[in-house]
Amino acid sequence: MNEKNWGIKLIKLFLWFLFLSFFVVAFFGVFLLWKVNQTENKITLFKKSPSSFLDTFKNISLSSNSKLKGEDTGRINILLLGIAGKGNPGENLSDTLMIASLNTKNNQVALLSLPRDLYASIPEDGVQMKINSMYQYGKSLSPGDPQETIIPLQKTLGEITSLDINYWLILNFEGFKKIIDAVGGINIMNERDIFDSSYPGPNYSYQIFELKKGFYNNLDGETALKYARMRHNDPEGDFGRAKRQQQVLQATRNKIFSTETFLNPNTLNDLFNALGDNIKTDIPPSDFGSFLSLAKNLDTSNIINIVVDAWDKNSLLKVSHLFYKDVRAFILVPRVGNWSEIQELAQNIFDTEKIKRRRQEIAKEDASVSILNKSSDSNIGEKIENLLRESFGYKNITKISSLEDKKNPSSEKSFLCDFSSKNNPFTLDELTTKIPAEIIETEKPECDLFSNDIKTDILVVVGKDVVTQYNLEEDSFEEYKNSEDNFIYSDFLEKSKNSDQ
């Protein structure tokens, strides 16, 4: 065979190789697009009719330029909700609740976890309950409309955090396990020995879950779910569990977006099947391409992880309880009289140093603060004094035990009198939002009444409006952590109905 014929055969062989490579890539691309289309039509609740194959191609193409909700403000907030799902006890109670925030200006990602026992009132409804019950409550109001089901929880989280919840995504336990198994398991560093003899098992039973301290390669879905849900042997209780959930979420994300996953058709097929069967979201198909474009630039190696907790003096929550019939149900409430601290944290999650700088400025002002209790509840003044002294570090603070005021023996509203001529702006702002209390001009009768009798920079007059927030009995974190909270949702609903009648 001469060199010319050999060269022609090499060229033909090369061309056949290119053709086969192109065919394989094209086939893989079409398969991937088809699976995306199938999954899209299963998970999204936004559209009224299924997306076509062509619609999916347009939506995920790089030319997609739909603007995402929240993009104009530079921040997109997505509610991530984990529920038990059908066949599990408490199938519609929220076991995991996170807000994932995407900073579109500097491509940062932040995860804010809120505990399931956080007790709140649903806006415009007035019903109070733990936030882990709000999805089920919404389902009882709108059993056939998934988009309406999420509204009570969505509104409540908006009030708690002052964030616009732009999108939401719900995943059940079965989907959680299948997604992790589909990608071949996840890598986890377990920081302490785990032994839980009361892990929930099938048919309302209990089983033992044990995991030694150390690095685990390819933790399967079943074990990863137990690792994420276990709470009885964690010194941080529910808050330690929230940290583990964030850890598992990041590990799963890393595995899904790995080259190993993207180059394996079988893995992708199993992954898309798991997603389609177990996830629901209100993200419309038209936004998929924009999300993909955004995801390419996100810095997921430095995710900000924050858990709102109640286990030390710097925590934003405190432990309390309510009684449902004979059951003592532990709840978590803000340590101050409103959601202002959680709102401040949520708003500044990409720059928490700003909160520290504010505290430093307050310490520099070192304003003298006097507390006058006119709430008609003798304990409230002392509770607020202890809060400011122990949790916020106020050093120059006094409580006025009595003051003659026959015309105004009590006050309906809390207010502040600034006798320092506005020389303590950071302290005033904190007291206004945290107590909360309104600033009254010192020349007005409410403050002028005390101007000659009290020598202080700021006078805090505690009124009746804060009694409810501060008068909840406080329990220890150890009691909360060690409790088996037998909260029954149906009992709660019955109690709520009776109280409204």
VEXDREN-2710 file (C-alpha; in Angstrom, 1 decimal):
% VEXDREN-2710
k/r/px/py/pz
1/MET/0.0/0.0/0.0
2/ASN/1.5/3.3/-1.1
3/GLU/1.7/6.4/1.2
4/LYS/-1.1/8.2/-0.7
5/ASN/-3.7/5.5/-0.2
6/TRP/-2.6/5.2/3.5
7/GLY/-3.1/9.0/3.9
8/ILE/-6.6/8.8/2.3
9/LYS/-7.6/6.0/4.7
10/LEU/-6.4/8.0/7.7
11/ILE/-8.4/11.0/6.6
12/LYS/-11.5/8.9/6.1
13/LEU/-11.0/7.3/9.5
14/PHE/-10.6/10.7/11.1
15/LEU/-13.7/12.0/9.4
16/TRP/-15.7/8.9/10.5
17/PHE/-14.4/9.6/14.1
18/LEU/-15.6/13.2/13.9
19/PHE/-19.0/12.1/12.6
20/LEU/-19.4/9.5/15.3
21/SER/-18.3/12.0/17.9
22/PHE/-20.7/14.6/16.6
23/PHE/-23.5/12.0/16.5
24/VAL/-22.8/10.9/20.1
25/VAL/-22.7/14.4/21.4
26/ALA/-25.8/15.4/19.4
27/PHE/-27.7/12.3/20.7
28/PHE/-26.5/13.0/24.3
29/GLY/-27.6/16.7/23.9
30/VAL/-31.1/15.7/22.5
31/PHE/-31.4/13.1/25.3
32/LEU/-30.4/15.7/27.9
33/LEU/-32.8/18.3/26.5
34/TRP/-35.6/15.7/26.5
35/LYS/-35.0/14.8/30.1
36/VAL/-35.0/18.5/31.0
37/ASN/-38.3/18.9/29.2
38/GLN/-39.8/15.9/31.0
39/THR/-38.5/17.1/34.4
40/GLU/-39.6/20.6/33.8
41/ASN/-43.2/19.6/33.1
42/LYS/-43.3/17.6/36.3
43/ILE/-41.8/20.0/38.8
44/THR/-43.1/23.4/37.8
45/LEU/-46.6/24.5/38.9
46/PHE/-46.4/27.9/37.1
47/LYS/-47.8/27.0/33.7
48/LYS/-51.2/25.8/32.7
49/SER/-50.1/23.6/29.8
50/PRO/-46.9/21.4/29.4
51/SER/-43.8/23.0/27.7
52/SER/-42.9/21.6/24.3
53/PHE/-39.5/20.2/23.4
54/LEU/-38.9/23.4/21.4
55/ASP/-40.0/25.6/24.4
56/THR/-37.4/23.9/26.6
57/PHE/-34.7/24.5/24.0
58/LYS/-35.5/28.2/23.9
59/ASN/-35.8/28.5/27.7
60/ILE/-32.4/27.0/28.4
61/SER/-30.5/28.4/25.4
62/LEU/-27.9/31.0/26.1
63/SER/-30.0/33.5/24.3
64/SER/-32.6/33.4/27.1
65/ASN/-32.8/36.9/28.6
66/SER/-35.8/36.8/30.8
67/LYS/-35.3/38.9/33.9
68/LEU/-35.6/37.0/37.2
69/LYS/-37.7/38.3/40.1
70/GLY/-35.4/40.2/42.5
71/GLU/-32.7/40.8/39.9
72/ASP/-33.5/44.5/39.8
73/THR/-32.6/44.7/43.5
74/GLY/-29.5/42.7/43.1
75/ARG/-30.8/39.8/45.3
76/ILE/-32.9/36.8/44.5
77/ASN/-34.4/34.9/47.5
78/ILE/-35.6/31.3/47.1
79/LEU/-37.4/29.4/49.8
80/LEU/-36.1/25.8/50.2
81/LEU/-38.6/23.6/52.0
82/GLY/-38.0/20.0/53.0
83/ILE/-41.1/18.0/53.9
84/ALA/-41.6/14.3/54.9
85/GLY/-43.9/13.5/52.0
86/LYS/-46.5/10.8/51.5
87/GLY/-46.2/7.7/53.7
88/ASN/-44.3/9.4/56.4
89/PRO/-45.5/10.7/59.8
90/GLY/-46.3/14.4/59.5
91/GLU/-46.0/14.3/55.8
92/ASN/-46.7/18.0/55.2
93/LEU/-44.8/19.4/58.2
94/SER/-41.7/21.3/57.3
95/ASP/-38.6/19.4/58.5
96/THR/-36.2/21.9/56.8
97/LEU/-36.6/25.6/56.1
98/MET/-34.0/27.7/54.4
99/ILE/-33.9/30.9/52.4
100/ALA/-31.2/30.7/49.7
101/SER/-30.2/34.2/48.6
102/LEU/-28.3/34.9/45.4
103/ASN/-26.4/38.2/45.2
104/THR/-26.4/39.1/41.5
105/LYS/-23.9/41.9/41.9
106/ASN/-21.0/40.0/43.3
107/ASN/-22.2/36.4/42.7
108/GLN/-22.3/35.4/46.4
109/VAL/-24.6/32.8/47.8
110/ALA/-26.1/32.8/51.3
111/LEU/-28.2/30.2/53.2
112/LEU/-30.3/31.3/56.2
113/SER/-31.9/28.5/58.2
114/LEU/-34.8/29.1/60.5
115/PRO/-35.8/26.6/63.2
116/ARG/-39.0/24.6/62.7
117/ASP/-40.2/25.5/66.3
118/LEU/-40.2/29.3/65.6
119/TYR/-43.6/30.6/66.7
120/ALA/-45.2/33.3/64.5
121/SER/-48.5/34.8/63.5
122/ILE/-49.6/34.5/59.9
123/PRO/-50.1/38.0/58.4
124/GLU/-53.7/39.0/57.6
125/ASP/-54.9/35.7/59.2
126/GLY/-54.0/36.2/62.8
127/VAL/-53.5/32.5/63.5
128/GLN/-50.4/31.7/65.4
129/MET/-48.4/28.5/65.1
130/LYS/-44.9/27.0/64.6
131/ILE/-43.6/27.7/61.1
132/ASN/-43.2/24.0/60.5
133/SER/-47.0/23.7/60.5
134/MET/-47.7/26.6/58.1
135/TYR/-47.4/24.6/54.9
136/GLN/-49.8/22.0/56.2
137/TYR/-52.1/24.8/57.4
138/GLY/-52.0/26.3/53.9
139/LYS/-52.8/22.8/52.5
140/SER/-55.9/22.5/54.7
141/LEU/-57.1/25.9/53.3
142/SER/-56.4/25.1/49.6
143/PRO/-56.0/21.3/49.3
144/GLY/-56.1/21.3/45.5
145/ASP/-53.9/24.3/44.8
146/PRO/-50.2/23.9/45.5
147/GLN/-49.5/27.6/44.7
148/GLU/-52.1/28.7/47.3
149/THR/-50.8/26.2/49.9
150/ILE/-47.4/27.9/50.2
151/ILE/-48.9/31.5/50.7
152/PRO/-49.3/31.5/54.5
153/LEU/-45.7/30.4/55.0
154/GLN/-44.4/32.7/52.3
155/LYS/-46.2/35.7/53.8
156/THR/-45.0/34.9/57.3
157/LEU/-41.3/34.5/56.3
158/GLY/-41.6/37.8/54.5
159/GLU/-42.7/39.5/57.7
160/ILE/-40.0/37.7/59.8
161/THR/-37.1/38.5/57.5
162/SER/-38.4/41.6/55.6
163/LEU/-37.3/39.8/52.4
164/ASP/-39.3/39.3/49.3
165/ILE/-39.5/35.5/48.7
166/ASN/-39.1/35.5/45.0
167/TYR/-39.4/31.7/44.3
168/TRP/-39.9/28.5/46.3
169/LEU/-38.9/24.9/45.9
170/ILE/-40.2/21.9/47.9
171/LEU/-38.4/18.5/48.2
172/ASN/-39.6/15.4/50.1
173/PHE/-37.6/12.8/51.9
174/GLU/-37.9/10.2/49.2
175/GLY/-36.6/12.7/46.6
176/PHE/-33.7/13.7/48.9
177/LYS/-32.6/10.1/49.1
178/LYS/-33.0/9.3/45.4
179/ILE/-31.1/12.5/44.3
180/ILE/-28.1/11.6/46.5
181/ASP/-28.2/7.9/45.4
182/ALA/-28.4/9.0/41.7
183/VAL/-25.1/10.9/41.9
184/GLY/-23.4/8.1/43.7
185/GLY/-23.5/9.5/47.3
186/ILE/-22.0/12.6/48.8
187/ASN/-18.8/13.4/50.8
188/ILE/-19.3/14.5/54.4
189/MET/-17.0/15.4/57.3
190/ASN/-18.8/14.4/60.5
191/GLU/-17.4/16.5/63.3
192/ARG/-18.6/14.4/66.3
193/ASP/-19.7/10.9/67.1
194/ILE/-23.5/10.5/66.6
195/PHE/-25.7/8.0/68.4
196/ASP/-29.4/8.5/68.3
197/SER/-31.6/5.8/69.8
198/SER/-34.8/7.6/68.9
199/TYR/-34.5/8.2/65.2
200/PRO/-38.0/8.0/63.6
201/GLY/-38.5/4.7/61.8
202/PRO/-41.3/3.3/59.7
203/ASN/-44.9/3.0/61.0
204/TYR/-44.2/5.4/63.9
205/SER/-41.4/3.3/65.3
206/TYR/-37.9/4.3/66.4
207/GLN/-34.6/3.0/65.4
208/ILE/-30.9/3.5/66.2
209/PHE/-28.7/5.7/64.1
210/GLU/-25.0/5.8/64.7
211/LEU/-22.2/7.5/62.8
212/LYS/-18.6/7.9/64.0
213/LYS/-16.7/11.1/63.8
214/GLY/-14.6/11.4/60.6
215/PHE/-14.7/11.8/56.8
216/TYR/-17.2/9.8/54.8
217/ASN/-16.9/9.2/51.1
218/ASN/-20.1/8.5/49.1
219/LEU/-22.6/8.6/52.0
220/ASP/-25.7/7.1/50.5
221/GLY/-29.2/8.7/50.4
222/GLU/-30.6/6.9/53.4
223/THR/-27.7/7.6/55.7
224/ALA/-27.4/11.2/54.5
225/LEU/-31.1/11.8/55.3
226/LYS/-30.5/10.4/58.8
227/TYR/-27.4/12.6/59.2
228/ALA/-29.4/15.7/58.1
229/ARG/-32.5/14.9/60.3
230/MET/-30.9/13.6/63.6
231/ARG/-31.1/16.0/66.5
232/HIS/-31.3/14.1/69.8
233/ASN/-27.6/13.6/70.3
234/ASP/-26.4/17.0/69.0
235/PRO/-25.3/19.5/71.7
236/GLU/-26.8/22.3/69.6
237/GLY/-30.1/20.4/69.2
238/ASP/-32.3/21.6/66.3
239/PHE/-29.7/24.3/65.4
240/GLY/-27.0/21.7/65.0
241/ARG/-29.3/19.8/62.7
242/ALA/-29.8/23.0/60.6
243/LYS/-26.0/23.3/60.2
244/ARG/-25.8/19.7/59.0
245/GLN/-28.6/20.3/56.6
246/GLN/-26.7/23.2/55.1
247/GLN/-23.6/21.0/54.9
248/VAL/-25.5/18.2/53.1
249/LEU/-27.1/20.7/50.7
250/GLN/-23.6/22.0/49.7
251/ALA/-22.2/18.5/49.3
252/THR/-25.1/17.5/47.1
253/ARG/-24.8/20.6/45.0
254/ASN/-21.0/19.9/44.5
255/LYS/-21.7/16.3/43.4
256/ILE/-24.5/17.3/41.0
257/PHE/-22.4/19.9/39.2
258/SER/-19.3/17.7/39.0
259/THR/-17.8/16.5/35.7
260/GLU/-18.4/12.9/36.9
261/THR/-22.2/13.5/37.0
262/PHE/-22.4/15.5/33.7
263/LEU/-20.5/12.9/31.6
264/ASN/-22.6/9.9/32.8
265/PRO/-25.9/9.5/31.0
266/ASN/-27.2/6.9/33.4
267/THR/-26.5/9.2/36.4
268/LEU/-28.2/12.1/34.6
269/ASN/-31.2/9.9/33.8
270/ASP/-31.6/8.8/37.4
271/LEU/-31.0/12.3/38.7
272/PHE/-33.7/13.8/36.4
273/ASN/-36.1/11.1/37.4
274/ALA/-35.6/11.8/41.1
275/LEU/-36.0/15.5/40.5
276/GLY/-39.1/15.2/38.5
277/ASP/-40.9/12.8/40.8
278/ASN/-40.1/14.6/44.1
279/ILE/-39.7/18.3/43.6
280/LYS/-42.3/21.1/43.2
281/THR/-41.5/24.7/42.4
282/ASP/-43.0/27.9/41.1
283/ILE/-40.0/28.8/39.0
284/PRO/-41.5/29.2/35.5
285/PRO/-39.7/27.4/32.6
286/SER/-39.0/30.8/31.0
287/ASP/-36.7/31.5/33.9
288/PHE/-34.6/28.3/33.6
289/GLY/-32.2/29.7/31.1
290/SER/-31.6/32.8/33.2
291/PHE/-31.0/30.7/36.2
292/LEU/-28.5/28.6/34.3
293/SER/-26.6/31.7/33.2
294/LEU/-26.6/33.0/36.7
295/ALA/-25.4/29.7/38.2
296/LYS/-22.3/29.7/35.9
297/ASN/-21.0/32.8/37.6
298/LEU/-22.0/32.1/41.3
299/ASP/-19.2/31.6/43.8
300/THR/-20.4/28.4/45.4
301/SER/-17.0/27.7/47.1
302/ASN/-17.6/30.4/49.7
303/ILE/-21.3/30.0/50.6
304/ILE/-22.4/32.1/53.6
305/ASN/-24.1/29.7/56.1
306/ILE/-26.2/31.2/59.0
307/VAL/-28.5/29.4/61.4
308/VAL/-30.9/31.5/63.6
309/ASP/-30.7/29.8/67.0
310/ALA/-31.4/30.1/70.7
311/TRP/-28.5/28.3/72.5
312/ASP/-26.2/31.1/73.9
313/LYS/-26.4/34.7/75.0
314/ASN/-25.8/36.0/71.5
315/SER/-28.6/34.1/70.0
316/LEU/-31.5/36.0/68.5
317/LEU/-34.2/33.6/69.8
318/LYS/-35.2/32.4/73.3
319/VAL/-37.0/29.3/74.4
320/SER/-40.5/29.4/75.8
321/HIS/-43.5/27.1/75.8
322/LEU/-47.3/26.9/75.4
323/PHE/-49.8/24.3/76.6
324/TYR/-52.1/22.4/74.2
325/LYS/-54.5/20.6/76.5
326/ASP/-52.0/18.7/78.8
327/VAL/-49.0/18.9/76.4
328/ARG/-46.2/21.3/77.1
329/ALA/-45.1/22.4/73.6
330/PHE/-41.7/24.2/73.4
331/ILE/-41.5/27.2/71.1
332/LEU/-38.9/29.7/69.9
333/VAL/-39.6/33.4/70.0
334/PRO/-37.5/36.5/69.4
335/ARG/-35.5/37.6/72.4
336/VAL/-36.6/41.2/71.7
337/GLY/-40.2/42.3/71.3
338/ASN/-40.3/41.8/67.5
339/TRP/-38.5/40.4/64.5
340/SER/-36.1/43.3/64.1
341/GLU/-32.9/41.4/64.8
342/ILE/-33.7/38.6/62.4
343/GLN/-34.7/41.2/59.8
344/GLU/-31.4/43.0/60.3
345/LEU/-29.5/39.7/59.9
346/ALA/-31.4/38.7/56.8
347/GLN/-31.0/42.1/55.2
348/ASN/-27.3/42.2/55.9
349/ILE/-26.4/38.5/55.4
350/PHE/-23.9/39.4/52.7
351/ASP/-22.2/41.9/55.0
352/THR/-22.6/40.8/58.6
353/GLU/-19.7/43.0/59.6
354/LYS/-22.1/46.0/59.2
355/ILE/-24.0/44.6/62.3
356/LYS/-20.8/44.4/64.3
357/ARG/-19.8/47.9/63.3
358/ARG/-23.2/49.2/64.6
359/ARG/-22.5/47.4/67.9
360/GLN/-19.1/49.1/68.1
361/GLU/-20.6/52.5/67.6
362/ILE/-23.2/51.9/70.3
363/ALA/-20.4/50.9/72.7
364/LYS/-18.5/54.1/71.8
365/GLU/-21.6/56.2/72.6
366/ASP/-21.9/54.6/76.0
367/ALA/-25.2/56.4/76.6
368/SER/-26.8/56.4/80.0
369/VAL/-30.2/54.7/79.8
370/SER/-32.9/54.7/82.4
371/ILE/-35.9/52.4/82.3
372/LEU/-39.3/53.5/83.7
373/ASN/-41.9/50.7/83.8
374/LYS/-45.4/52.1/83.1
375/SER/-46.8/48.9/81.6
376/SER/-48.8/47.9/84.7
377/ASP/-46.8/44.6/84.8
378/SER/-44.1/44.8/87.4
379/ASN/-41.8/42.3/85.7
380/ILE/-41.5/43.9/82.3
381/GLY/-39.1/46.7/83.2
382/GLU/-36.6/44.2/84.8
383/LYS/-36.8/41.9/81.8
384/ILE/-35.9/44.7/79.4
385/GLU/-33.1/45.9/81.6
386/ASN/-31.6/42.4/81.8
387/LEU/-31.9/42.0/78.0
388/LEU/-30.1/45.3/77.4
389/ARG/-27.4/44.5/79.9
390/GLU/-26.7/40.8/79.3
391/SER/-27.5/40.4/75.6
392/PHE/-26.6/43.8/74.2
393/GLY/-23.8/44.8/76.6
394/TYR/-25.3/48.1/77.9
395/LYS/-23.2/49.1/81.0
396/ASN/-24.6/52.4/82.0
397/ILE/-28.2/51.4/82.6
398/THR/-30.6/51.9/85.5
399/LYS/-34.1/51.0/86.4
400/ILE/-36.3/53.6/88.0
401/SER/-38.4/51.8/90.6
402/SER/-41.0/54.6/91.2
403/LEU/-41.9/58.0/90.0
404/GLU/-44.9/60.1/91.1
405/ASP/-47.3/60.5/88.2
406/LYS/-50.9/60.6/89.3
407/LYS/-52.2/61.9/85.9
408/ASN/-50.5/59.1/83.9
409/PRO/-50.0/56.0/86.2
410/SER/-49.6/53.8/83.1
411/SER/-48.8/54.2/79.4
412/GLU/-50.5/52.4/76.5
413/LYS/-47.4/52.7/74.3
414/SER/-43.7/52.5/74.9
415/PHE/-41.6/55.6/74.0
416/LEU/-38.2/57.1/74.3
417/CYS/-37.1/60.5/75.6
418/ASP/-33.8/61.7/74.2
419/PHE/-32.2/64.1/76.7
420/SER/-28.8/64.0/75.0
421/SER/-29.7/66.3/72.1
422/LYS/-29.4/63.5/69.5
423/ASN/-25.8/62.7/70.5
424/ASN/-26.4/59.0/70.6
425/PRO/-28.0/58.1/67.2
426/PHE/-26.9/54.5/67.1
427/THR/-28.2/53.7/70.6
428/LEU/-31.5/55.5/69.9
429/ASP/-32.0/53.6/66.7
430/GLU/-31.4/50.3/68.4
431/LEU/-33.7/51.0/71.3
432/THR/-36.4/52.2/68.9
433/THR/-36.4/49.1/66.8
434/LYS/-35.5/46.4/69.3
435/ILE/-37.9/47.2/72.2
436/PRO/-39.8/48.7/70.1
437/ALA/-40.5/52.2/71.2
438/GLU/-41.3/55.5/69.5
439/ILE/-39.0/58.6/70.0
440/ILE/-40.9/61.5/71.5
441/GLU/-39.6/65.1/71.4
442/THR/-38.4/66.2/74.8
443/GLU/-40.5/69.4/74.6
444/LYS/-43.7/67.4/74.4
445/PRO/-45.7/66.7/77.6
446/GLU/-44.8/63.0/77.7
447/CYS/-41.1/63.7/78.1
448/ASP/-41.2/67.2/79.6
449/LEU/-42.9/65.7/82.6
450/PHE/-39.7/63.8/83.5
451/SER/-37.1/66.4/82.4
452/ASN/-36.5/67.8/85.9
453/ASP/-36.6/64.5/87.8
454/ILE/-34.4/62.2/85.7
455/LYS/-30.8/62.8/84.8
456/THR/-30.0/60.4/81.9
457/ASP/-29.2/60.5/78.2
458/ILE/-32.1/58.3/77.2
459/LEU/-35.3/57.5/79.1
460/VAL/-37.1/54.3/78.1
461/VAL/-40.8/54.4/79.2
462/VAL/-42.1/50.9/78.9
463/GLY/-45.8/50.7/78.0
464/LYS/-48.5/48.1/77.8
465/ASP/-47.9/47.4/74.1
466/VAL/-44.8/45.3/74.8
467/VAL/-46.2/43.2/77.6
468/THR/-47.3/40.3/75.5
469/GLN/-43.9/40.0/73.7
470/TYR/-41.8/40.1/76.9
471/ASN/-44.1/38.3/79.3
472/LEU/-43.7/34.8/77.8
473/GLU/-42.1/32.5/80.3
474/GLU/-38.5/31.7/79.3
475/ASP/-37.2/28.1/79.5
476/SER/-33.6/26.8/79.4
477/PHE/-32.0/25.6/76.2
478/GLU/-31.2/22.3/77.9
479/GLU/-35.0/21.7/78.6
480/TYR/-35.7/22.5/74.9
481/LYS/-32.9/20.3/73.6
482/ASN/-33.9/17.3/75.7
483/SER/-37.6/17.5/75.2
484/GLU/-39.8/15.2/73.2
485/ASP/-42.2/17.8/71.9
486/ASN/-45.5/15.9/71.3
487/PHE/-47.1/18.8/69.4
488/ILE/-50.1/17.5/67.6
489/TYR/-51.2/19.6/64.6
490/SER/-54.9/18.6/64.8
491/ASP/-55.1/19.6/68.4
492/PHE/-53.6/23.0/67.5
493/LEU/-56.1/23.6/64.8
494/GLU/-59.0/22.8/67.1
495/LYS/-57.6/25.2/69.8
496/SER/-57.2/27.9/67.2
497/LYS/-60.8/27.5/65.9
498/ASN/-62.2/27.6/69.5
499/SER/-60.2/30.7/70.4
500/ASP/-61.7/32.5/67.3
501/GLN/-65.3/31.8/68.3
END
